[in-house]
C-alpha cells in the first residue's frame, strides 16, 4: 500500500516528521520545564499547554477541512509547528519560562493537525483496506523512534546553550512536513453538513460512536499521562537523560511498530476485538510498572504502554468510521479528537503534580479503572448499517 498509494506514502512521511518533533518534545520538555519553572510541580505545564493548543484547535480544524479540504488544514498545522519550535528555542535561549510555555501552544496546533493524518488515509483507500491504511500511516512513527536519538545528539552539539538546537530541529522538521503535505492530492470533498448540538446528540446516541471515542480517548489519555511522567520518575530515581531517552525510544517503537500488524488484525478480526486486546496490554503495562523501579521495568512498561495505545487508536479510528456517514465526518472526527485532547490535556497538566505528590505507583494505578470503563463501553457496540461511511 505504501508503494502504490501516493497519498498514504506522503501521510506516512508526514507522520514520521510529526512524531520526530513530538519525541523530541516528550524527551526534553518536562526536564527543561524543571530547570526553568519556579516550582517543580509546574515542570509539565509546557506539555499541558501543548495539549491545550491541541484541544482548542482540533475541532475547528476538522470542520475547516470538511469545508476546504485536507491539504490546507494539514499545512496550516505544520506551519504552526514551525512557529512553536522557534518560540520554544528562543525561550530556552533566554531562560524565559513564560516564552517557553508560549511556544508549546502552536506545537499543540501541529499535533491537532497531525492527528487527522490517519483519517485522511481512510479517504484514500477502499472500505476493505481502512484498517491497514490508518495503521500504516500511524506506523510512520517508527522512523521517528529510530532516528530521533541520533538527531537529538546532533542537535545538542549545534549550539552552546543546551536544548536550544533540539527545539530549532522541531522547527526544521515541521517545515519539511509542510513542504511534503503541499503535494497531497485531495479526494472528492464530502457533502457539507450542519454542525450543531442536534447533530452532536445524534452522534452520541450511537453506541458505536461512544465506544470508538472511549477507546481512543482512554488509550490516548493514559499514554500521555504515563509517558510524560516517565522522564520525571526516572530523574527522581537517579537515572541519566540517556537512560530516559532509551526508554522513550522503546516506548515509541511500541507505539508505532505494531501498526503494521494492527491494521491487518482490525481488517480480519474487527475493531472491537482489537480494542479489547489493547486494553489488556495497557493493564499489563501498569502491572510491570508497579513491580519495580529498575531500568528494565521502565523500559518494558513503556513498550507495553505504546503497544496498547497503538491497538486502541487503530481500532477506535476504524470503529468510528462504522458509525457515521460522509455528511457527519467532520463532526464525528472532530468530536473524537476533541475528547482525546481533553483527556490528554488533563493528563499532561496532572502528570507533574501526580508524580511529585503521589508517586509513580499511584499514577499507574489510575490505569486500571479507566481501561475497565473503556472495555465495558465496547460490549454493547454494534456495527451501524449506514448507506456510506468514511
N, C-alpha and C positions, 0 to 999 in steps of 0.2 A: 504493500500500500504506500509506503514511504517513497518507493521508487517510481510508481506510476501516477501518483496523485500530487500535483504541484502544490495545491493548497495545503494538504496535510504536511508536506515537506517544509513549507515556509512556516507553518504554525509550530511544527516540531522545533525548528531552529529558533523561532521567537520564544518558545517556552524555555529552551536551554539558556538563552540570554537573560530572560527574566529571572530564572531561578539561580543563575550565577550571581546576579545582583542581590537576590534575596538571601542566598547563602552567605555572602559577604556581610550583609546586614545582621543576619542571625548570629554569626560568629562573633562580631565585634561590637554591635550597638549597645548591648547591655553592659559590656565591660567599659566601653567609652563613657556611657552614662554613669557608671560607677565612679569614674575619675572626675567627671565634670559636675555631677549633680551635688547639691548642697547636703542631701541626705541619702543614705544607702537605699531606703525604700523607694526613692524616685529613679533608681537605676534603669528600670524598664519603662519609664514614662515615654522616651522616644519611640520605643516599639509600640506602646499603646497608641501614640499619636499616628504612627504608621497605619495601624489598624483603623483608627478613626478616619483618616483620609480615605481609606478604602470604604468604610461604612457610609460616609456622606455622599460618595460618588457612584457607588456600584449600581444602584437602581436607575438614577438619571442616565448613566452610560448605557444601560440596557435599552431604555426607551429611545435614547438618541440613535442607537444602532438599528433599532426596529424601523425608525423613520429614514435614516440616512445611509445605512449600510454598515458592515463590519469594519471595512478598511479605515474610514476616518476616525471612528471611535477608538480602534486599537492604536492608530498612530498618535492620537491625542494623549492616550495613556503613556506611551513610550516617551513622548516629549516631556511629560510631567516627571518621568524618571530621570531624564537628563537634568532638569531643574533641581530636583531633590538631591541628586548626587553632588551637584555643585554647591548648594547651600549647606549640606552636611559637611563637606570638605572644608568650607570656609569656617563653619562653627568649630570644627576640631582645630583648625589652624589658629583661630583667635582664642580658643579655650572658652567659648561662649556657649553655655548650656542651652539658653533660650534659642539661639540661632540654630544649634544642632537639632533641637526639637522641631523647629520650624521646617527644617529640611526633610523631616520624616513625613510630613503631611503630603507633599506631592509624590513621594515614593509610594505612599498608600494609594494614590490615584493610579499609578503604574500597576500596582498589584490588582486593583479593581479591574482594570482593562485586561490584564493577563489571565484572570480567572475565566474570561469569555473565550479564550483560545479553544478550549475543549468543546464549547458549544458551537463555535464556528466550524469545527471539524465535523460535527453531526450533520451540518448542512452541505457538506462536500461529498457525501457517500450515500449509498443505498441503505434502506432500512435494515437489511441483514448484516451490515457492517458497522453499525453505530457504536457498539461496544468497543470494537477494535480501534475505530477512528479516535474516539475520545481518549482511550487508554494510550495509544501510541503518541498522541500529542502530549499528554501528561508525561510520558516517558522521556521527553526531551530533557527533563531534569537530570537524567543520568549523565549527560555530558557535563552539566554543572558540577555534579558531585565528583567527577573525575578530574576536572580542570581547575576548579576554584582554589584548592590548596596551593597549587603551583602559582596561580595568578596572584594570590594573596602574598606569597613570599616575594614575588617580583615587585608588586606594588609597594610593599613595605620598604624596599630599598630605593624607591624613586626620590623621596624627599626626606629631609632630616627630621621633620615633625612626624611622630608615629601616627599611623592610621589615616593621615590626610590622603596619601596615594590610593588607599583602598576605596575611599568614597569618590575620588576622581575616576577610578576604574568603573564604579557604578554608572557614572555619567556617560562614559565612553561606551559601555556595553548597551545601555539604553538607547544611545544614538544609533548604534548598529541595528538594534531591533527596529527602530523607527524606519530606517532605510529599507530593511527587509520587508516589513509589513506594507510599505508603499507599493510593493509589487503583487500584493494579494489580489486575486480576482474574485469579484463578488458573484454569488449565486443570485438566483431570482429573489427579488425583495418580497417579503411576506405581506399579506394584506394588512392594511392599517387597522388598528383596533383601539377602542377606548380603554384607558387605564384608570380605573376608579375603584371606589370601595365595593361597588356591586360585583365587579369582575374579580376583585380580590377575595370576597366572600365565596364566590363560586369556585375559585381555585382551591381555597382552603377546605371546602366541603368535600373535596375528593380525597379519599383515604390514600390513594396512590401518591398524590402531591404531598400530603402531610408526611407520609413515610419517607419519600425521597428527600424532602427538606430536612427531616430529623436525622436521617442517615448522614448527609454531608455536613450539617451544622455541628452535630456532636463530634463526628470524626475530626473536623477541622478545628473546632474549639479546643478539644483535648490535645491535639497535636501542637497547636500554638502554645498552650499553657505549659506543657511539659518541655517542649523544645526551647522556649525562651528561658525557662528556669534552669535548664541543664548546665549551660556555661557558668551560671552563678553558683549552682550547687557544687560543681567541680572546683570552682575557685575557692569556695569555703572549705572544701575538703583538702586543699593544698595542691591541686593539680595545676600544671602549667598550661599556658594558652595552646601549646602544641597538642596537648592531650585533648583539650576541648575541641580543637579543630578536627582531630581524627574522629572523635565521637560524632560530631556533626556531619562529617563526610559519610560515615557509615549510616547515619540516620537518613541522609539524602539518598544514598543508594537504596535503602529500604523503602523510601518514598516513591522512587521512580523506576527502578529496575523491574519490579514485579508487574509494571503496567503491560509489559509485552506478554504476560500470562493472564493478567486480569481481564483484558479485553476479550480474548477468545473464551475465557471462562464465563463471562457475562453473556456472550452470544450463545453459548452452549447450555449453561445451567440456569440462566435467568438472573436478573438483578437482585432479587430478594435473597436468594441463597448465598450469593457472593457477599452481600452486605452483612448477613449474619456471620459469615466466616470472618469478615473484617472486624466485627465487634468482639469475637472470641480472641482474636490476635491482640487487640488492644488490652483486653483483660490479662493476657499472658505478659504483655509489656509491663503492666503495673506490678504483676507478681514478681518478675525479675528485679525491677527497681526496688521493691520492698525487701528483697532478700540480701542486699549488701551494698557497700559503697566503694567497691574496687573499680578499677578502670573497665574491666570486663562487664561488670554489672551495668554501668552506664552505657557501654557500647551495645550490648545485646538488647537492653530495654529500649534504647533509641532506635535500633534496627527494627525491632518488632513494632514500635510506635509508627515508624514510617510505613511499614508493610500494611498495618491495619488501616491507616489513613488512606493509602492508595486504593485498597479494595472498596472501602466505604465511599470514596469520592467517585470512582469509576461506576460503581453500582448505583449510587444515588443519582448521578448525572443521567445515566441511561433510563433509570426508573422514572425520572421526571418527564422524559420525552414520551413515555407511555400514557401520561395523564393530562396532556394539553394538546390543543390543535395549533395551527400556524398563527391564527389571529391572537392567541394567548401567549405566544412565545416570549415577547419582551417582558410581559408582566410576570410570567412564571419563572423565567430565568433570573430576572431582577429580584424577585422575592427570595429565591433560593440563595442568591449571593448576598442579599441584604441580611438575612438571618445568619448565614455563615459569618458575615462580617461582624454582626452584633456579638456573637459568641467569641469570635477571635479577638475583638477589641477588649471585651471583658476579661478574657484570658490573659492578654498581653498586659493590661493595666494591673491585674491582680497577681501576676507571676512574682514580681519583686516583693510585694507585701507578704504573699503566702510563704515564699521560700525564706524570707528574713524572719517572719513572725512565727510560723508554724513548723517549718522544716520540710525536707524532701519527702519523708514518708507520708505526712498528711496530704501533701499536694498530690501524690499518686493515688491516695485513697479516693480522691474526687472522681477518678475514672470510673469506679465500679457502678455507682447508681446511674450516672449519665449514659453509659453504654447499655445498661439494663433497660432504661427508658426507650432508647432508640430501637433496641431489638424488639421490645413489646409493640411498638408502633408499626413494625414491619408485618406483624402477624395478620391483621385484618386487611392488609393491602391486597387489592385485586386489580388485574390489568383492565384499564378503561378501554372500551371499544369506541374509538373516535374515528371520524372519516379521514383525518390526516393528522399526523403528529410530526414534531421536529425536535 
